Every structure is written in C-alpha cells, then in structure tokens.
Amino acid sequence: MKTKLSVSIAAAALAALVFAGCSSADPDPSPTATSPIEVDEETAALQAEAKAALEKVEWIDGEDGVPALEFEKPFSVGVTAARMVEDGHGDEIKADQIVTLAYTVTDGNDGTVAYSTYDEGGSPEAVTLSEFQIDPVLIDLLVGAHVGADFIYAAVDNSSETPSSVLMAVTVTSAFTPLTRAEGETVTPPAGLPVVTLAEDGSPSVEIPSGAAPAELVAQTLIKGEGAAVEEGQTITAHYTGWLWDDASEPFDSSWANGTPMSRALAQGMLIDGWVQGLVGQTVGSQVLLVIPSDLGYGDEGNGTIPGGATLVFVVDILAAA
C-alpha cells in the first residue's frame, strides 16, 4: 500500500529515518512493545555514544512557543537516540496508545530547520506507540511518561552520499487509546458486493461475487460508528485487510496479521486515492468495504505482488482520527 511515512518531514529522505511505519513488503512481525531487543556490542557502544552526544544538546523555549535546539556543529550519531528534557504533567502515556507530537526537525550539519509542525498549515503528528509504527527507542522513552513531555530525538540521515544526522525537538500534545475494532450499527449492504465475514477477533474475510469488478469506486459502510467524521489530512488509525478482486484466496496485506493497526495521514499522495476518496466523511468506529479500481489504486504499474490493472478490495475498521 502506498503510504505516508509516519512523520511529515518536508525532505522525504529525512522522514524515513525518524519514525518507521509498517510496510506490506515486510510481513514478518516485529517484536512486541514489551519484547526485549537484543543488540550486539558494537551497537551498544554506538547507543552509548549517541546518548552522550544528546546530553550536550540544549533545548531552548522560543518566545513564539516554538522550541529550538542549540548544539556544537556538525552533530553526528551512529544510531537513533532520545533524551527526555522535561516530563509533562498530563495523563500517563501507555503502550499502544496514540500520541500526537509537535516537533521541529533540525539539520545536524548546519542547524537549519528542515521541517516544523508549527509552520502555517502544520499540525501535530499522530503515531501509535507500537514497534510496528515507531522507533523502539521512543517507546522506551515515552511509555510511563506524561502528556506535555518535551524530548530530543536524533537519527542518522543516510539519504545522501555523505551521511549526516538530524535532531528533533518534540512535545507530546496528547495521548489516547484507540478502539480495538469497529463498533456501531450494522448496515446491510446492497447485493452484488463482496460478502464480508468477521472472525471472533474482528478480522475479516471476503467472498468475491462472480462477474466483472465495478468500474467505479465503491465505499460501502458495513458498521456505522458513532465517532466524528474523518477529515482529509487527518491521521487515521485503522485495522485493514486487502485482497485482489481476481484472487481473494489470500490477502495481499493485513494489519490483523500482527495485531497492530496502522496510523497514516488520509491525504492524496500519502495513501492510495481510493482510500482517501472512500474514507473521508466516514465516522470513527465505522467499518468500510472499499472496492478500488486500478486508477485509484496502483494503476498499470502495480506494486510489489499487486499486478498492474488490479482492482483492490479492502475492509477497513476506522479506530481513531486525529
């Protein structure tokens, strides 16, 4: 699935380094949030060096409310690292919650700000505190901390021939627990659409009807949630499974496989157009059947195991939107 990287940094190369999103190309489950992460001696030494380097970075509260970082340039780390500047006074942050983060991204070489959620039109970024969604370093730092916490995060930028590092000044602006599955009023869909059956845990399976696939986008509500309507540009948290119309014997992608929903911005160029057009206006708590023609999916080129020209079928549980 075409997705937005978990952090909306203007330079996409930087975004890949900061928060790791889930990928349909890598279906193997990662460790859970409570699993110990073993590192070798070399990595442990790099982690110690990175933490020591972060101790020398100073957080400055700007008069305009935008934090700045002061440090000796160039700043460089070999692995990701994070340091709590000051814990907040709000609710305690728990594993698998969604947190919203306001932040700036600063180039470690020259100290210029590459991106800021405080810029006009920007807004805090929502991410899930799961190792499928975010750097485990940040899970260790944030679980047990409190809303309002300020922290500094450093990562390696390998996007250029000369590796450098980036620094983020981050504030946790909220934390909340999403739904675990769709809940609300059941809606009877019209005949002729794929038939959805739910397992006890809520994971879906489908039976595709015979005949040609619809030529236009289908967005059929199966469960009508009672939450707020989803707006374009919001970050949604969702459980989903996707199949090919022509071969639904096995899903090509599913968040239910590892039990961790995804969080992504619902915006053009960040998710496939069929998701954006089909989910904007749906309410939190809803389950939606999407039948997406190829021009709103992956087109004639396809993507990975998805062939060109494929019609896609998704069942999506909208668990949160922020």
VOGULO-354199 format. One line per field, with one value per residue (C-alpha): residue number from 1; residue in three letters; x, y, z. Coordinates in steps of 0.02 Angstrom, whole numbers. Example, Ala and Ser with C-alpha at 12.3 -4.5 7.8 and 13.67 -1.06 7.14 Angstrom:
resi = (1 / 2)
resn = (ALA / SER)
xx = (615 / 684)
yy = (-225 / -53)
zz = (390 / 357)
//
This chain:
resi = (1 / 2 / 3 / 4 / 5 / 6 / 7 / 8 / 9 / 10 / 11 / 12 / 13 / 14 / 15 / 16 / 17 / 18 / 19 / 20 / 21 / 22 / 23 / 24 / 25 / 26 / 27 / 28 / 29 / 30 / 31 / 32 / 33 / 34 / 35 / 36 / 37 / 38 / 39 / 40 / 41 / 42 / 43 / 44 / 45 / 46 / 47 / 48 / 49 / 50 / 51 / 52 / 53 / 54 / 55 / 56 / 57 / 58 / 59 / 60 / 61 / 62 / 63 / 64 / 65 / 66 / 67 / 68 / 69 / 70 / 71 / 72 / 73 / 74 / 75 / 76 / 77 / 78 / 79 / 80 / 81 / 82 / 83 / 84 / 85 / 86 / 87 / 88 / 89 / 90 / 91 / 92 / 93 / 94 / 95 / 96 / 97 / 98 / 99 / 100 / 101 / 102 / 103 / 104 / 105 / 106 / 107 / 108 / 109 / 110 / 111 / 112 / 113 / 114 / 115 / 116 / 117 / 118 / 119 / 120 / 121 / 122 / 123 / 124 / 125 / 126 / 127 / 128 / 129 / 130 / 131 / 132 / 133 / 134 / 135 / 136 / 137 / 138 / 139 / 140 / 141 / 142 / 143 / 144 / 145 / 146 / 147 / 148 / 149 / 150 / 151 / 152 / 153 / 154 / 155 / 156 / 157 / 158 / 159 / 160 / 161 / 162 / 163 / 164 / 165 / 166 / 167 / 168 / 169 / 170 / 171 / 172 / 173 / 174 / 175 / 176 / 177 / 178 / 179 / 180 / 181 / 182 / 183 / 184 / 185 / 186 / 187 / 188 / 189 / 190 / 191 / 192 / 193 / 194 / 195 / 196 / 197 / 198 / 199 / 200 / 201 / 202 / 203 / 204 / 205 / 206 / 207 / 208 / 209 / 210 / 211 / 212 / 213 / 214 / 215 / 216 / 217 / 218 / 219 / 220 / 221 / 222 / 223 / 224 / 225 / 226 / 227 / 228 / 229 / 230 / 231 / 232 / 233 / 234 / 235 / 236 / 237 / 238 / 239 / 240 / 241 / 242 / 243 / 244 / 245 / 246 / 247 / 248 / 249 / 250 / 251 / 252 / 253 / 254 / 255 / 256 / 257 / 258 / 259 / 260 / 261 / 262 / 263 / 264 / 265 / 266 / 267 / 268 / 269 / 270 / 271 / 272 / 273 / 274 / 275 / 276 / 277 / 278 / 279 / 280 / 281 / 282 / 283 / 284 / 285 / 286 / 287 / 288 / 289 / 290 / 291 / 292 / 293 / 294 / 295 / 296 / 297 / 298 / 299 / 300 / 301 / 302 / 303 / 304 / 305 / 306 / 307 / 308 / 309 / 310 / 311 / 312 / 313 / 314 / 315 / 316 / 317 / 318 / 319 / 320 / 321 / 322)
resn = (MET / LYS / THR / LYS / LEU / SER / VAL / SER / ILE / ALA / ALA / ALA / ALA / LEU / ALA / ALA / LEU / VAL / PHE / ALA / GLY / CYS / SER / SER / ALA / ASP / PRO / ASP / PRO / SER / PRO / THR / ALA / THR / SER / PRO / ILE / GLU / VAL / ASP / GLU / GLU / THR / ALA / ALA / LEU / GLN / ALA / GLU / ALA / LYS / ALA / ALA / LEU / GLU / LYS / VAL / GLU / TRP / ILE / ASP / GLY / GLU / ASP / GLY / VAL / PRO / ALA / LEU / GLU / PHE / GLU / LYS / PRO / PHE / SER / VAL / GLY / VAL / THR / ALA / ALA / ARG / MET / VAL / GLU / ASP / GLY / HIS / GLY / ASP / GLU / ILE / LYS / ALA / ASP / GLN / ILE / VAL / THR / LEU / ALA / TYR / THR / VAL / THR / ASP / GLY / ASN / ASP / GLY / THR / VAL / ALA / TYR / SER / THR / TYR / ASP / GLU / GLY / GLY / SER / PRO / GLU / ALA / VAL / THR / LEU / SER / GLU / PHE / GLN / ILE / ASP / PRO / VAL / LEU / ILE / ASP / LEU / LEU / VAL / GLY / ALA / HIS / VAL / GLY / ALA / ASP / PHE / ILE / TYR / ALA / ALA / VAL / ASP / ASN / SER / SER / GLU / THR / PRO / SER / SER / VAL / LEU / MET / ALA / VAL / THR / VAL / THR / SER / ALA / PHE / THR / PRO / LEU / THR / ARG / ALA / GLU / GLY / GLU / THR / VAL / THR / PRO / PRO / ALA / GLY / LEU / PRO / VAL / VAL / THR / LEU / ALA / GLU / ASP / GLY / SER / PRO / SER / VAL / GLU / ILE / PRO / SER / GLY / ALA / ALA / PRO / ALA / GLU / LEU / VAL / ALA / GLN / THR / LEU / ILE / LYS / GLY / GLU / GLY / ALA / ALA / VAL / GLU / GLU / GLY / GLN / THR / ILE / THR / ALA / HIS / TYR / THR / GLY / TRP / LEU / TRP / ASP / ASP / ALA / SER / GLU / PRO / PHE / ASP / SER / SER / TRP / ALA / ASN / GLY / THR / PRO / MET / SER / ARG / ALA / LEU / ALA / GLN / GLY / MET / LEU / ILE / ASP / GLY / TRP / VAL / GLN / GLY / LEU / VAL / GLY / GLN / THR / VAL / GLY / SER / GLN / VAL / LEU / LEU / VAL / ILE / PRO / SER / ASP / LEU / GLY / TYR / GLY / ASP / GLU / GLY / ASN / GLY / THR / ILE / PRO / GLY / GLY / ALA / THR / LEU / VAL / PHE / VAL / VAL / ASP / ILE / LEU / ALA / ALA / ALA)
xx = (0 / 61 / 79 / 139 / 293 / 250 / 322 / 281 / 456 / 474 / 626 / 559 / 733 / 735 / 563 / 618 / 744 / 636 / 483 / 470 / 299 / 232 / 261 / 165 / 331 / 388 / 250 / 358 / 301 / 419 / 443 / 300 / 316 / 366 / 491 / 673 / 779 / 950 / 1094 / 1274 / 1425 / 1457 / 1277 / 1278 / 1434 / 1354 / 1199 / 1304 / 1395 / 1231 / 1156 / 1312 / 1303 / 1122 / 1167 / 1261 / 1111 / 1016 / 828 / 779 / 598 / 563 / 460 / 341 / 314 / 422 / 570 / 745 / 899 / 1074 / 1223 / 1401 / 1404 / 1417 / 1313 / 1326 / 1262 / 1283 / 1113 / 949 / 940 / 820 / 832 / 691 / 710 / 562 / 416 / 241 / 103 / -39 / -105 / 17 / 65 / 38 / 99 / -5 / -87 / -90 / 13 / 11 / 180 / 226 / 405 / 543 / 673 / 847 / 994 / 1140 / 1268 / 1216 / 1073 / 942 / 762 / 707 / 526 / 413 / 235 / 221 / 229 / 72 / -42 / 53 / -19 / 43 / 78 / -14 / 82 / 50 / 168 / 199 / 360 / 266 / 241 / 381 / 563 / 576 / 693 / 543 / 432 / 560 / 566 / 380 / 288 / 264 / 299 / 158 / 69 / 164 / 334 / 474 / 610 / 751 / 770 / 919 / 932 / 1055 / 1016 / 1082 / 990 / 1144 / 1318 / 1385 / 1289 / 1233 / 1113 / 951 / 885 / 704 / 632 / 469 / 323 / 187 / 24 / -100 / -115 / -269 / -319 / -399 / -539 / -486 / -612 / -760 / -913 / -1083 / -1240 / -1232 / -1275 / -1344 / -1251 / -1335 / -1323 / -1180 / -1039 / -907 / -979 / -882 / -873 / -793 / -695 / -719 / -575 / -649 / -530 / -621 / -630 / -719 / -811 / -798 / -953 / -939 / -932 / -834 / -767 / -852 / -778 / -805 / -751 / -864 / -861 / -993 / -1016 / -1038 / -1037 / -1083 / -977 / -1034 / -874 / -833 / -824 / -648 / -574 / -446 / -273 / -307 / -202 / -314 / -281 / -358 / -360 / -372 / -358 / -336 / -370 / -365 / -537 / -471 / -392 / -458 / -395 / -264 / -248 / -100 / -89 / -169 / -138 / -232 / -87 / 21 / -121 / -62 / -167 / -81 / -81 / -68 / -117 / -275 / -214 / -180 / -6 / 9 / -119 / -190 / -328 / -462 / -432 / -438 / -596 / -680 / -643 / -659 / -826 / -839 / -855 / -734 / -790 / -851 / -806 / -799 / -789 / -686 / -682 / -548 / -521 / -340 / -339 / -372 / -253 / -87 / -127 / -49 / 118 / 55 / 153 / 253 / 140 / -6 / -12 / -45 / -228 / -286 / -449 / -424 / -543 / -516 / -610 / -559 / -600 / -577 / -515 / -464 / -431 / -327)
yy = (0 / 173 / 261 / 419 / 396 / 417 / 592 / 730 / 799 / 908 / 810 / 633 / 561 / 626 / 557 / 378 / 392 / 458 / 351 / 180 / 141 / -31 / -99 / -226 / -279 / -344 / -451 / -529 / -467 / -361 / -386 / -327 / -170 / -275 / -389 / -366 / -302 / -383 / -281 / -328 / -249 / -128 / -66 / -47 / 61 / 169 / 189 / 246 / 372 / 439 / 461 / 553 / 667 / 709 / 764 / 910 / 969 / 1113 / 1139 / 1323 / 1379 / 1509 / 1664 / 1611 / 1442 / 1351 / 1259 / 1271 / 1163 / 1226 / 1110 / 1104 / 1080 / 965 / 848 / 664 / 499 / 320 / 259 / 335 / 405 / 504 / 607 / 669 / 856 / 876 / 761 / 828 / 847 / 769 / 591 / 447 / 379 / 193 / 66 / 51 / 220 / 351 / 505 / 669 / 754 / 934 / 946 / 1031 / 941 / 1017 / 976 / 918 / 992 / 1174 / 1191 / 1241 / 1187 / 1066 / 1050 / 1107 / 1060 / 1237 / 1311 / 1383 / 1240 / 1116 / 1014 / 886 / 713 / 560 / 397 / 235 / 180 / 11 / -54 / -78 / 110 / 199 / 182 / 68 / 198 / 313 / 180 / 155 / 343 / 383 / 237 / 291 / 474 / 603 / 713 / 876 / 791 / 875 / 766 / 770 / 634 / 606 / 496 / 459 / 530 / 407 / 488 / 573 / 515 / 599 / 530 / 660 / 670 / 757 / 818 / 836 / 942 / 854 / 888 / 760 / 856 / 716 / 529 / 419 / 238 / 194 / 70 / -111 / -144 / -63 / -40 / 36 / 0 / -142 / -87 / -210 / -184 / -198 / -360 / -388 / -330 / -440 / -528 / -494 / -618 / -571 / -690 / -685 / -561 / -447 / -493 / -502 / -624 / -596 / -691 / -606 / -616 / -686 / -563 / -410 / -292 / -123 / 11 / 148 / 163 / 76 / 138 / 39 / 62 / -105 / -41 / 140 / 209 / 345 / 447 / 607 / 611 / 587 / 737 / 736 / 768 / 689 / 542 / 391 / 233 / 81 / -107 / -166 / -315 / -305 / -432 / -437 / -445 / -579 / -685 / -665 / -834 / -745 / -562 / -468 / -360 / -356 / -263 / -403 / -521 / -441 / -370 / -190 / -60 / 65 / 255 / 356 / 527 / 519 / 630 / 622 / 558 / 480 / 341 / 274 / 385 / 252 / 258 / 448 / 463 / 316 / 356 / 546 / 580 / 407 / 409 / 343 / 169 / 126 / -24 / 14 / -101 / -21 / -87 / 14 / 16 / 18 / 203 / 243 / 107 / 59 / 91 / -2 / -20 / -116 / -126 / -275 / -427 / -321 / -333 / -186 / -151 / -241 / -199 / -199 / -248 / -181 / -197 / -53 / -25 / 159 / 156 / 339 / 501 / 648)
zz = (0 / -42 / 123 / 203 / 308 / 490 / 505 / 381 / 356 / 203 / 146 / 121 / 144 / 322 / 358 / 329 / 468 / 605 / 632 / 548 / 476 / 433 / 259 / 159 / 84 / 253 / 328 / 463 / 634 / 735 / 922 / 1031 / 1135 / 1284 / 1196 / 1244 / 1100 / 1093 / 1024 / 989 / 1070 / 927 / 926 / 1115 / 1103 / 968 / 1075 / 1223 / 1112 / 1042 / 1215 / 1273 / 1120 / 1158 / 1334 / 1255 / 1153 / 1234 / 1218 / 1203 / 1229 / 1095 / 1132 / 993 / 1076 / 950 / 1029 / 959 / 985 / 1015 / 988 / 926 / 737 / 650 / 758 / 718 / 788 / 727 / 787 / 845 / 1020 / 1128 / 1287 / 1398 / 1427 / 1545 / 1583 / 1565 / 1694 / 1596 / 1585 / 1592 / 1421 / 1393 / 1266 / 1107 / 1136 / 1000 / 1040 / 947 / 929 / 890 / 830 / 732 / 627 / 626 / 511 / 618 / 498 / 494 / 619 / 491 / 523 / 386 / 444 / 584 / 631 / 698 / 523 / 446 / 394 / 502 / 644 / 771 / 701 / 769 / 789 / 881 / 1020 / 941 / 866 / 703 / 696 / 788 / 838 / 992 / 1068 / 1081 / 1157 / 1295 / 1324 / 1319 / 1399 / 1580 / 1540 / 1534 / 1408 / 1391 / 1393 / 1295 / 1220 / 1093 / 963 / 849 / 693 / 555 / 382 / 253 / 109 / 38 / -10 / 146 / 297 / 423 / 568 / 609 / 776 / 827 / 969 / 1012 / 1129 / 1166 / 1146 / 1182 / 1210 / 1191 / 1169 / 1001 / 978 / 953 / 815 / 727 / 835 / 799 / 700 / 572 / 395 / 267 / 102 / -68 / -165 / -285 / -172 / -91 / 61 / 221 / 365 / 531 / 642 / 830 / 849 / 715 / 573 / 406 / 262 / 96 / -37 / -207 / -318 / -493 / -636 / -680 / -547 / -526 / -639 / -509 / -328 / -202 / -21 / 73 / 260 / 347 / 526 / 562 / 703 / 821 / 816 / 724 / 535 / 466 / 377 / 237 / 305 / 475 / 532 / 545 / 643 / 560 / 551 / 372 / 256 / 69 / -70 / -259 / -341 / -460 / -324 / -147 / -86 / 20 / 70 / -1 / 155 / 328 / 490 / 580 / 542 / 676 / 782 / 765 / 672 / 561 / 578 / 418 / 352 / 248 / 108 / -78 / -116 / 57 / 38 / -123 / -190 / -164 / 23 / 29 / -75 / 9 / 191 / 202 / 285 / 365 / 554 / 684 / 737 / 562 / 457 / 272 / 121 / -18 / -196 / -283 / -472 / -529 / -575 / -391 / -331 / -410 / -593 / -736 / -646 / -495 / -333 / -268 / -276 / -340 / -530 / -644 / -678 / -520 / -434 / -246 / -107 / 69 / 233 / 345 / 530 / 573 / 753 / 778 / 687 / 746)
//
